[in-house]
C-alpha cells in the first residue's frame, strides 16, 4: 500500500501522524533514559552496600578472616560489587546504543520530515495558484461572452430601427465585432490555461504528491524500524551481561559452598586456646584433726608466695580461691562457689584489669599478658615480621654494595664514598632487627619450653628452665599458670627470670653452655629428627665452622629443621651426616603436612 496513491488527499492527517511518530520516539527515548538512570542508581547503591560491609583494616577483621564463613561473605561482597558493575554496563550501553542513537536520529528525522512537508506545501500552493489563475481566465471569458452578446443585441436593435443613422448602425456593428473578438480571445486563453492546469493538476496528484508521500512513508517506516532495533537493543543490553551476572552468582554460590563449619570451629580453638592446664583435684581437708590445712600441689588453691630478688616488691599469687590478702580462710564451699560462678574468660589467673588491657590492645612487649598459646602465636608472628624486615634490609644492603662496586670500577658514574653512610645506616638497622629477633626468640623459646601442649621433655629439663624453677619458692605442679607466673600490678604475669637475661643467654651461646652444662649433653643423645621436606643447593657452600655442612651446587638434601629466622636451615645428607647451611643458598620444599609448610628461596 502506497501513501501516494491511497492517501493523496490526506496531507494534513499525514502531517499529524508523522508528528505523533516524532513524539513517540521522544517518549521512548525518555523511557530508556529513566531506565538507564535507575540502573546507574541501583549500581551505585549496590556498590555502596558492598563497600559498607567490607571489613575495615583492623585487627578484629584480620582475625575474622581466618573463618571460612567470613571469607565467603567477603567473596560474596566482591561478587556483588562486580554484579553492580554489570548494571553500570547496562546503564552505559543504554546511553550509548539507544539514547544517543535515538537523539541523533530524531534530529535527522525532524529535519527530513520538515523538508518533505515543505515540498508538499510548496506543490500545494502552486496547484492552488494555478487553479486561481484558471478561475480568473474562466470569469474573464464568461464576462467577454456576455459583453459580446449584449453588443450583438444592441447592433441588431440599431440596425432594425429606421430612425437611426447609418453611422450609428455602423458604430454598433463595429462594437459588436470587437466584443466578439474579445470573447473569442478569452475563450482561447481560457482553453489554453485550462489545458495547462489539467496537466499541472495531473502532475501534482499523480507525480509530485505521490513522490512526497512516498518519501514520508519511507521516512516513517525507517522510524518504526529504528524503534524496533532500539527495543531489541534494549533487551540485548541485558542479555549481554547475563553470562557475567551468572558468573557473579556462581561465585557467590561457590563462596557459600566453601564454608567449612569444622574448620571454623577448629579456628576458634586456635584463636582462643590459652595453653593452660585445667586445675587439679582439691585435696580433702580434715577439720576434725588439729593439723595445719594443706592442699595438693596440683590445686589452684595453694597460697605460696614467690618473692622477687632483693629490692623488689613481694606479690602474692592471684588464686581464684583467695578473696583478699589477709590470712583469714573462708569456708571451702564459699570459695568453690566464687570460683564456679566466675566468668570462664577470666579463669587461670586473669584479672578484669588484664582483660581490659587485652581489649584495648595494650600490653607488655613480650606479650606476657597473654596465655601461653596466644603468646606463642604473637611472638612467632612478631619474629616473622622482623625476619621479613631483615630480608628487605639485606636486599637493600646488597644493592648498595653492588652500587658501590660499580662506582669503584667506574668512578665517572659516581662517588663510592657517597654510598657508605647509607650502607652504615642499613647495617645498623640490620643489627637492631637481629637483636630484636634474638630477644623475641628468647621469649618464644621460654614459652615453648613452658607450654603444656609441647611435650618436649628436653626443653622442660633444660638448664635454663631448671634455673628458672630453682628461683621459685612454689613447688612444681600440674598447673603451669600457677607455677611460672607472678601477678603484676595490672593483672598480667611477669616471668620469674627477666626477659633481658633470657635475651643475653640466647645471644651468647657460650654463656648458655657454661650456665647449663646438661643442655648439650642432653641433646647429643636425642633421637634422629624426622625430615620435613627437601631442598636443592643453589650455590656451593663450604661448611668450615662447627655445626655446618658442606654442599655442592645442585645437590639434593633432606630438611630436618626449617629456618627459624637466623638465616640457617638444618639439613641431612645421610643418617650420620647433618648440619646447618645458609637458607639463602638453597631452595626449600616443605611437605604440605609439615607445620607452617611453605616454599622459600
C-alpha positions as CSV (number, residue, x, y, z in Angstrom):
1,X,0.0,0.0,0.0
2,X,1.4,3.4,-1.1
3,X,0.6,6.6,0.7
4,X,0.9,8.5,-2.6
5,X,-2.0,6.7,-4.3
6,X,-4.2,5.8,-1.3
7,X,-3.7,9.0,0.8
8,X,-3.4,11.6,-2.0
9,X,-5.9,13.8,-0.2
10,X,-4.7,13.3,3.4
11,X,-1.9,15.7,3.5
12,X,-2.9,17.2,6.9
13,X,-3.6,13.9,8.5
14,X,-0.2,12.6,7.4
15,X,1.4,15.7,8.9
16,X,-0.3,15.0,12.2
17,X,0.6,11.3,12.1
18,X,4.3,11.9,11.4
19,X,4.4,14.5,14.2
20,X,2.9,11.9,16.6
21,X,5.6,9.5,15.5
22,X,8.3,12.0,16.5
23,X,6.6,12.4,19.9
24,X,6.6,8.7,20.3
25,X,10.3,8.5,19.7
26,X,10.9,11.2,22.2
27,X,8.7,9.4,24.7
28,X,10.5,6.1,24.2
29,X,13.9,7.9,24.5
30,X,12.8,9.4,27.8
31,X,11.7,5.9,28.9
32,X,15.1,4.4,28.1
33,X,16.8,7.4,29.8
34,X,14.9,6.8,33.0
35,X,15.7,3.1,32.9
36,X,19.4,4.0,32.5
37,X,19.2,6.3,35.5
38,X,17.6,3.5,37.5
39,X,20.3,1.1,36.6
40,X,23.0,3.6,37.4
41,X,21.3,4.4,40.8
42,X,20.9,0.7,41.5
43,X,24.5,0.0,40.7
44,X,25.6,2.9,42.9
45,X,23.5,1.6,45.8
46,X,24.8,-1.9,45.4
47,X,28.4,-0.7,45.4
48,X,27.8,1.4,48.5
49,X,26.2,-1.6,50.1
50,X,29.2,-3.8,49.3
51,X,31.6,-1.1,50.5
52,X,29.6,-0.6,53.7
53,X,30.0,-4.2,54.7
54,X,33.6,-4.6,53.6
55,X,35.9,-5.4,56.5
56,X,37.8,-2.5,57.8
57,X,41.6,-2.7,58.2
58,X,41.7,-3.5,61.8
59,X,43.0,-6.4,63.9
60,X,39.5,-7.6,64.6
61,X,38.7,-8.0,60.9
62,X,42.1,-9.7,60.3
63,X,41.1,-12.2,63.0
64,X,37.8,-12.8,61.3
65,X,39.4,-13.5,58.0
66,X,40.6,-16.9,59.5
67,X,37.0,-18.2,59.3
68,X,35.6,-19.6,56.1
69,X,32.2,-18.0,56.5
70,X,33.8,-14.6,56.9
71,X,35.9,-15.2,53.8
72,X,32.8,-16.5,52.0
73,X,30.9,-13.3,52.9
74,X,33.8,-11.2,51.7
75,X,33.9,-13.1,48.4
76,X,30.1,-12.6,48.1
77,X,30.6,-8.8,48.7
78,X,33.2,-8.7,45.9
79,X,30.9,-10.6,43.6
80,X,28.1,-8.2,44.5
81,X,30.4,-5.3,43.6
82,X,31.1,-7.0,40.2
83,X,27.3,-7.6,39.9
84,X,26.8,-3.8,40.4
85,X,29.4,-3.2,37.8
86,X,27.3,-5.1,35.3
87,X,24.3,-2.8,36.0
88,X,26.6,0.1,35.3
89,X,27.5,-1.5,32.0
90,X,23.7,-1.8,31.3
91,X,23.3,1.9,32.0
92,X,26.3,2.9,29.8
93,X,25.1,0.7,26.9
94,X,21.6,2.1,27.1
95,X,23.0,5.6,26.8
96,X,25.4,4.7,24.0
97,X,23.4,2.2,22.0
98,X,19.9,3.7,22.4
99,X,19.6,7.1,23.9
100,X,22.5,8.7,22.0
101,X,21.4,7.0,18.7
102,X,17.8,7.9,19.0
103,X,18.6,11.5,20.0
104,X,20.8,11.9,16.8
105,X,18.3,10.1,14.7
106,X,15.4,12.2,16.0
107,X,17.2,15.4,14.9
108,X,17.7,14.0,11.4
109,X,14.2,12.7,11.3
110,X,12.7,16.1,12.2
111,X,14.9,17.8,9.5
112,X,13.9,15.2,6.8
113,X,10.2,15.5,7.7
114,X,10.3,19.3,7.7
115,X,11.9,19.2,4.2
116,X,9.3,16.8,2.8
117,X,6.3,18.7,4.1
118,X,7.9,21.9,2.9
119,X,8.0,20.5,-0.6
120,X,4.4,19.3,-0.2
121,X,3.1,22.7,0.9
122,X,5.0,24.3,-2.0
123,X,3.4,22.0,-4.5
124,X,0.0,22.5,-2.9
125,X,0.4,26.3,-3.1
126,X,1.5,26.0,-6.7
127,X,-1.6,24.0,-7.7
128,X,-3.8,26.3,-5.8
129,X,-2.2,29.3,-7.6
130,X,-2.9,27.6,-11.0
131,X,-6.5,26.9,-10.0
132,X,-7.0,30.6,-9.1
133,X,-5.5,31.7,-12.4
134,X,-7.7,29.3,-14.2
135,X,-10.7,30.7,-12.4
136,X,-9.7,34.2,-13.5
137,X,-9.5,33.2,-17.1
138,X,-12.8,31.5,-16.9
139,X,-14.5,34.5,-15.4
140,X,-12.9,36.8,-18.0
141,X,-14.2,34.5,-20.8
142,X,-17.6,34.5,-19.3
143,X,-17.7,38.3,-19.0
144,X,-16.4,38.8,-22.5
145,X,-19.1,36.4,-23.9
146,X,-21.8,38.3,-22.1
147,X,-20.4,41.7,-23.4
148,X,-20.3,40.3,-26.9
149,X,-23.8,39.1,-26.6
150,X,-25.1,42.4,-25.4
151,X,-23.2,44.2,-28.2
152,X,-24.7,41.9,-30.8
153,X,-28.2,42.6,-29.4
154,X,-27.6,46.4,-29.5
155,X,-26.3,46.2,-33.1
156,X,-29.4,44.3,-34.2
157,X,-31.7,46.8,-32.5
158,X,-29.9,49.7,-34.1
159,X,-30.0,48.0,-37.5
160,X,-33.8,47.5,-37.3
161,X,-34.5,51.0,-36.2
162,X,-35.3,53.3,-39.3
163,X,-34.8,56.4,-37.3
164,X,-31.1,55.6,-36.5
165,X,-28.5,57.0,-38.8
166,X,-26.3,54.8,-40.8
167,X,-23.2,56.0,-38.9
168,X,-24.7,54.8,-35.6
169,X,-25.6,51.5,-37.0
170,X,-22.0,51.1,-38.3
171,X,-20.6,52.0,-35.0
172,X,-22.8,49.5,-33.2
173,X,-21.7,46.8,-35.7
174,X,-18.1,47.5,-35.1
175,X,-18.6,47.5,-31.3
176,X,-20.3,44.1,-31.6
177,X,-17.5,42.7,-33.7
178,X,-14.9,44.0,-31.2
179,X,-16.8,42.3,-28.3
180,X,-17.0,39.1,-30.3
181,X,-13.3,39.2,-30.9
182,X,-12.5,39.8,-27.2
183,X,-14.8,36.9,-26.3
184,X,-13.0,34.7,-28.8
185,X,-9.6,35.7,-27.4
186,X,-10.8,35.0,-23.8
187,X,-12.1,31.7,-24.9
188,X,-8.8,30.7,-26.4
189,X,-6.9,31.9,-23.4
190,X,-9.2,30.0,-21.1
191,X,-9.0,26.9,-23.1
192,X,-5.2,27.1,-23.2
193,X,-4.9,27.7,-19.4
194,X,-7.4,25.0,-18.7
195,X,-5.3,22.6,-20.6
196,X,-2.2,23.7,-18.7
197,X,-3.9,23.5,-15.4
198,X,-5.1,20.0,-16.1
199,X,-1.5,19.0,-16.9
200,X,-0.3,20.6,-13.7
201,X,-3.0,19.0,-11.7
202,X,-2.3,15.6,-13.1
203,X,1.4,16.2,-12.4
204,X,0.6,17.3,-8.9
205,X,-1.7,14.4,-7.9
206,X,0.0,11.6,-9.8
207,X,3.6,12.5,-9.6
208,X,4.6,15.3,-7.1
209,X,2.4,14.5,-4.2
210,X,2.8,10.7,-4.5
211,X,6.6,11.2,-4.6
212,X,6.5,13.3,-1.5
213,X,4.2,11.0,0.3
214,X,6.3,8.0,-0.7
215,X,9.3,9.7,0.9
216,X,7.3,10.4,4.0
217,X,6.2,6.7,4.0
218,X,9.8,5.6,3.8
219,X,10.8,8.0,6.5
220,X,8.1,6.7,8.8
221,X,9.0,3.1,8.1
222,X,12.6,3.9,8.9
223,X,11.5,5.5,12.2
224,X,9.4,2.4,13.1
225,X,12.3,0.1,12.1
226,X,14.7,2.2,14.2
227,X,12.3,1.9,17.2
228,X,12.2,-1.8,16.7
229,X,16.1,-2.0,16.6
230,X,16.3,0.0,19.8
231,X,13.7,-2.1,21.5
232,X,15.8,-5.2,20.5
233,X,18.9,-3.5,21.8
234,X,17.1,-2.7,25.0
235,X,16.8,-6.5,25.6
236,X,20.2,-7.3,24.2
237,X,21.9,-4.9,26.6
238,X,20.5,-7.1,29.5
239,X,21.3,-10.3,27.7
240,X,24.9,-9.3,27.1
241,X,25.6,-9.1,30.8
242,X,23.7,-12.2,31.8
243,X,26.8,-14.5,31.4
244,X,28.9,-12.2,33.7
245,X,26.0,-11.8,36.1
246,X,25.7,-15.6,36.1
247,X,29.4,-15.9,36.9
248,X,28.9,-13.4,39.8
249,X,26.1,-15.5,41.1
250,X,28.1,-18.7,40.6
251,X,30.9,-17.0,42.6
252,X,28.5,-16.3,45.4
253,X,27.4,-19.9,45.3
254,X,31.0,-21.2,45.3
255,X,31.8,-18.9,48.2
256,X,28.8,-20.2,50.2
257,X,29.8,-23.8,49.4
258,X,33.4,-23.1,50.6
259,X,32.2,-22.6,54.2
260,X,33.7,-25.3,56.4
261,X,32.0,-25.5,59.8
262,X,34.5,-28.0,61.2
263,X,37.5,-25.8,60.1
264,X,35.8,-22.7,61.6
265,X,35.3,-24.4,64.9
266,X,38.9,-25.5,64.8
267,X,39.9,-21.9,64.2
268,X,38.0,-20.9,67.4
269,X,40.3,-23.4,69.3
270,X,43.4,-22.0,67.6
271,X,42.3,-18.4,68.3
272,X,41.3,-18.7,72.0
273,X,43.3,-21.7,73.2
274,X,45.2,-20.5,76.3
275,X,47.6,-23.4,76.8
276,X,46.8,-23.6,80.5
277,X,46.0,-27.0,82.1
278,X,42.8,-27.5,84.0
279,X,43.1,-27.2,87.7
280,X,43.9,-30.3,89.6
281,X,41.9,-32.1,92.2
282,X,41.3,-30.4,95.6
283,X,42.5,-32.4,98.5
284,X,40.2,-33.4,101.3
285,X,40.7,-31.2,104.3
286,X,40.1,-32.9,107.6
287,X,38.9,-30.3,110.1
288,X,38.3,-32.9,112.7
289,X,42.0,-33.2,113.3
290,X,44.2,-30.5,114.8
291,X,46.6,-30.1,111.9
292,X,47.6,-27.4,109.5
293,X,45.4,-27.2,106.4
294,X,47.3,-28.4,103.4
295,X,46.5,-28.5,99.8
296,X,47.8,-30.6,96.9
297,X,50.5,-29.4,94.7
298,X,48.1,-29.6,91.7
299,X,45.4,-27.5,93.4
300,X,44.8,-23.9,92.4
301,X,44.2,-23.1,96.0
302,X,47.7,-23.1,97.3
303,X,48.8,-19.8,98.7
304,X,52.5,-19.9,98.2
305,X,54.1,-16.6,97.6
306,X,57.0,-16.1,95.3
307,X,59.5,-13.4,96.3
308,X,61.3,-11.1,93.8
309,X,65.0,-10.6,94.1
310,X,66.2,-8.2,96.8
311,X,64.9,-4.7,96.4
312,X,61.8,-5.9,94.6
313,X,58.2,-5.9,95.7
314,X,56.6,-9.1,97.1
315,X,53.4,-10.1,95.4
316,X,51.1,-12.9,96.1
317,X,49.6,-15.2,93.6
318,X,46.1,-14.2,92.4
319,X,44.4,-17.5,93.1
320,X,40.7,-17.8,92.5
321,X,40.1,-19.1,96.0
322,X,41.7,-16.1,97.7
323,X,39.3,-13.2,98.3
324,X,41.7,-10.8,100.0
325,X,45.3,-10.6,101.1
326,X,44.7,-11.3,104.8
327,X,45.3,-14.7,106.2
328,X,41.6,-15.4,107.1
329,X,40.5,-18.5,105.3
330,X,36.9,-18.6,104.1
331,X,34.9,-21.9,104.0
332,X,35.7,-24.1,101.1
333,X,32.1,-24.0,99.8
334,X,32.2,-20.2,99.6
335,X,35.5,-20.3,97.6
336,X,34.2,-23.1,95.3
337,X,31.0,-21.1,94.6
338,X,33.1,-18.0,93.8
339,X,35.3,-20.0,91.5
340,X,32.5,-21.8,89.7
341,X,30.4,-18.6,89.2
342,X,33.4,-16.6,87.8
343,X,33.4,-15.9,84.1
344,X,35.2,-18.6,82.0
345,X,37.2,-15.9,80.2
346,X,38.9,-14.8,83.4
347,X,40.0,-18.3,84.6
348,X,43.5,-19.3,85.3
349,X,44.8,-16.1,87.0
350,X,43.5,-13.4,84.5
351,X,42.0,-10.4,86.2
352,X,39.4,-8.0,84.9
353,X,42.0,-5.3,84.5
354,X,44.1,-7.6,82.4
355,X,41.1,-8.4,80.3
356,X,40.5,-4.7,79.7
357,X,44.1,-4.2,78.7
358,X,43.7,-7.0,76.2
359,X,40.7,-5.4,74.6
360,X,42.4,-2.0,74.4
361,X,45.3,-3.7,72.6
362,X,47.9,-2.6,75.3
363,X,50.3,-4.9,76.9
364,X,54.0,-5.6,77.5
365,X,56.4,-6.1,74.7
366,X,56.9,-9.8,75.4
367,X,53.1,-10.3,75.3
368,X,53.3,-11.8,78.8
369,X,49.7,-10.6,79.4
370,X,48.5,-13.3,77.1
371,X,48.0,-17.0,77.8
372,X,50.9,-19.3,76.7
373,X,49.4,-20.5,73.4
374,X,48.3,-17.0,72.3
375,X,51.6,-15.5,73.5
376,X,53.5,-18.1,71.4
377,X,51.5,-17.1,68.3
378,X,52.1,-13.4,68.8
379,X,55.8,-13.9,69.4
380,X,56.1,-16.1,66.3
381,X,54.2,-13.5,64.2
382,X,56.5,-10.8,65.5
383,X,59.6,-12.9,64.6
384,X,58.3,-13.5,61.1
385,X,57.7,-9.7,60.6
386,X,61.2,-8.9,61.9
387,X,62.7,-11.6,59.6
388,X,60.9,-10.0,56.6
389,X,62.3,-6.6,57.6
390,X,65.8,-8.2,57.9
391,X,65.3,-9.7,54.4
392,X,64.4,-6.3,53.0
393,X,67.3,-4.5,54.7
394,X,69.6,-7.3,53.5
395,X,68.5,-6.8,49.9
396,X,69.0,-3.1,50.3
397,X,72.5,-3.7,51.6
398,X,73.3,-6.0,48.8
399,X,72.0,-3.5,46.3
400,X,74.1,-0.7,47.9
401,X,77.2,-2.9,47.9
402,X,76.7,-3.6,44.2
403,X,76.3,0.1,43.5
404,X,79.4,0.9,45.4
405,X,81.3,-1.8,43.5
406,X,80.1,-0.3,40.2
407,X,81.2,3.2,41.4
408,X,84.6,1.8,42.3
409,X,85.0,0.2,38.9
410,X,83.6,3.2,37.1
411,X,84.4,6.4,39.0
412,X,82.7,8.5,36.4
413,X,79.3,7.1,37.4
414,X,79.5,8.2,41.0
415,X,81.5,8.5,44.2
416,X,81.8,5.2,46.1
417,X,82.1,7.1,49.4
418,X,78.6,8.5,48.9
419,X,77.2,5.1,49.4
420,X,79.0,4.4,52.8
421,X,76.6,6.4,55.0
422,X,73.6,4.6,53.6
423,X,75.4,1.2,54.0
424,X,76.2,2.1,57.6
425,X,72.6,3.0,58.3
426,X,71.3,-0.2,56.7
427,X,73.9,-2.2,58.7
428,X,72.7,-0.6,61.9
429,X,69.1,-1.4,61.0
430,X,70.0,-5.0,60.4
431,X,71.8,-5.2,63.7
432,X,68.8,-3.7,65.6
433,X,66.5,-6.1,63.8
434,X,68.6,-9.1,64.6
435,X,68.8,-8.1,68.2
436,X,65.0,-7.8,68.3
437,X,64.7,-11.2,66.7
438,X,67.0,-12.7,69.3
439,X,65.0,-11.1,72.0
440,X,61.7,-12.4,70.8
441,X,63.2,-15.8,70.0
442,X,64.3,-16.0,73.7
443,X,60.8,-15.3,74.8
444,X,59.5,-17.8,72.3
445,X,61.9,-20.5,73.5
446,X,60.8,-19.8,77.0
447,X,57.1,-20.1,76.1
448,X,57.6,-23.3,74.0
449,X,59.5,-24.8,76.9
450,X,56.7,-24.0,79.4
451,X,53.6,-24.8,77.3
452,X,51.8,-28.0,78.4
453,X,50.8,-28.7,74.8
454,X,54.5,-29.0,73.9
455,X,55.5,-32.5,75.1
456,X,59.2,-31.7,74.7
457,X,61.0,-33.3,77.6
458,X,64.3,-31.8,76.5
459,X,63.1,-28.2,76.8
460,X,61.4,-28.9,80.1
461,X,64.6,-30.3,81.5
462,X,67.0,-27.7,80.1
463,X,69.4,-25.8,82.3
464,X,67.6,-22.6,81.6
465,X,64.3,-24.0,82.7
466,X,65.8,-25.5,85.8
467,X,67.4,-22.2,86.7
468,X,64.0,-20.5,86.5
469,X,62.4,-23.2,88.6
470,X,65.2,-23.1,91.1
471,X,64.5,-19.4,91.8
472,X,60.8,-20.2,92.5
473,X,59.6,-20.8,96.1
474,X,56.5,-22.6,94.7
475,X,56.6,-26.3,94.2
476,X,56.2,-27.6,90.7
477,X,52.6,-28.7,90.0
478,X,50.4,-29.6,87.1
479,X,49.1,-26.0,86.6
480,X,51.7,-24.1,84.6
481,X,50.0,-20.8,85.0
482,X,50.3,-21.3,88.8
483,X,53.9,-22.4,88.5
484,X,55.5,-19.9,86.2
485,X,53.8,-16.6,86.6
486,X,53.6,-13.9,89.3
487,X,50.9,-11.4,89.4
488,X,51.8,-7.9,88.2
489,X,50.0,-4.6,89.2
490,X,47.9,-4.6,86.0
491,X,46.8,-8.2,86.4
492,X,49.3,-9.6,83.8
493,X,52.1,-12.0,84.7
494,X,55.8,-11.4,84.9
495,X,58.3,-14.2,84.3
496,X,60.5,-15.2,87.2
497,X,63.6,-14.5,85.3
498,X,63.8,-11.2,83.4
499,X,63.5,-11.2,79.7
500,X,66.7,-9.3,79.3
501,X,68.6,-12.2,80.9
502,X,66.9,-14.6,78.5
503,X,68.0,-12.5,75.5
504,X,71.5,-12.3,76.8
505,X,71.6,-16.1,77.3
506,X,70.3,-16.7,73.8
507,X,72.6,-14.1,72.2
508,X,75.6,-15.6,74.0
509,X,75.8,-19.4,73.4
510,X,79.0,-19.6,75.5
511,X,77.2,-18.2,78.5
512,X,74.3,-20.5,77.9
513,X,76.6,-23.5,77.6
514,X,78.5,-22.6,80.7
515,X,75.5,-22.0,82.8
516,X,73.6,-25.1,81.6
517,X,76.2,-27.9,81.2
518,X,73.4,-30.5,80.9
519,X,71.9,-28.8,77.8
520,X,74.3,-30.0,75.2
521,X,74.7,-33.4,76.7
522,X,71.0,-33.9,76.7
523,X,70.7,-33.0,73.0
524,X,73.6,-35.2,72.0
525,X,71.6,-38.2,72.8
526,X,68.3,-37.0,71.3
527,X,66.6,-39.2,68.7
528,X,67.0,-38.5,65.0
529,X,64.8,-35.7,63.8
530,X,62.3,-36.6,61.1
531,X,62.5,-35.0,57.7
532,X,60.0,-32.2,57.0
533,X,60.9,-31.6,53.4
534,X,63.7,-31.5,50.8
535,X,66.0,-28.8,49.4
536,X,68.2,-28.1,46.5
537,X,71.5,-26.3,46.8
538,X,71.6,-23.2,44.5
539,X,75.3,-22.4,45.2
540,X,78.2,-24.4,46.6
541,X,78.9,-23.9,50.3
542,X,81.9,-25.0,52.4
543,X,81.0,-25.7,55.9
544,X,84.2,-24.8,57.7
545,X,82.6,-23.9,61.1
546,X,81.4,-26.4,63.6
547,X,77.8,-27.4,63.1
548,X,77.8,-26.6,59.4
549,X,77.9,-29.0,56.5
550,X,79.4,-28.6,53.0
551,X,77.2,-28.9,50.0
552,X,77.7,-28.8,46.2
553,X,75.7,-26.8,43.7
554,X,72.6,-28.8,42.6
555,X,72.8,-31.3,45.5
556,X,69.6,-32.6,46.9
557,X,69.3,-32.8,50.7
558,X,66.7,-33.6,53.4
559,X,65.4,-30.7,55.6
560,X,65.0,-31.6,59.2
561,X,64.6,-28.1,60.7
562,X,63.5,-25.0,58.8
563,X,64.9,-21.6,59.1
564,X,63.9,-20.1,62.5
565,X,64.8,-16.5,61.5
566,X,68.5,-16.8,62.0
567,X,69.3,-17.4,58.3
568,X,70.3,-21.1,58.7
569,X,68.5,-24.3,57.7
570,X,69.3,-27.7,59.2
571,X,69.7,-30.5,56.6
572,X,70.7,-34.1,56.5
573,X,72.7,-35.9,53.7
574,X,72.5,-39.4,55.3
575,X,71.9,-40.9,58.7
576,X,75.2,-39.8,60.1
577,X,75.9,-36.5,58.3
578,X,73.8,-33.5,59.1
579,X,74.4,-29.8,59.8
580,X,73.4,-26.2,59.0
581,X,73.7,-24.4,55.7
582,X,72.6,-20.8,54.8
583,X,69.0,-20.6,53.9
584,X,69.7,-18.2,51.0
585,X,71.9,-20.9,49.4
586,X,69.1,-23.5,49.0
587,X,65.6,-23.7,47.6
588,X,63.4,-25.5,50.2
589,X,60.3,-27.5,49.5
590,X,58.5,-28.3,52.8
591,X,56.0,-31.1,52.9
592,X,52.3,-30.0,52.8
593,X,51.5,-31.6,56.1
594,X,54.5,-30.0,57.8
595,X,53.8,-27.2,60.3
596,X,54.0,-23.9,58.6
597,X,54.6,-25.6,55.2
598,X,55.9,-23.1,52.7
599,X,58.4,-22.8,49.8
600,X,61.1,-20.2,50.0
601,X,64.4,-19.3,48.4
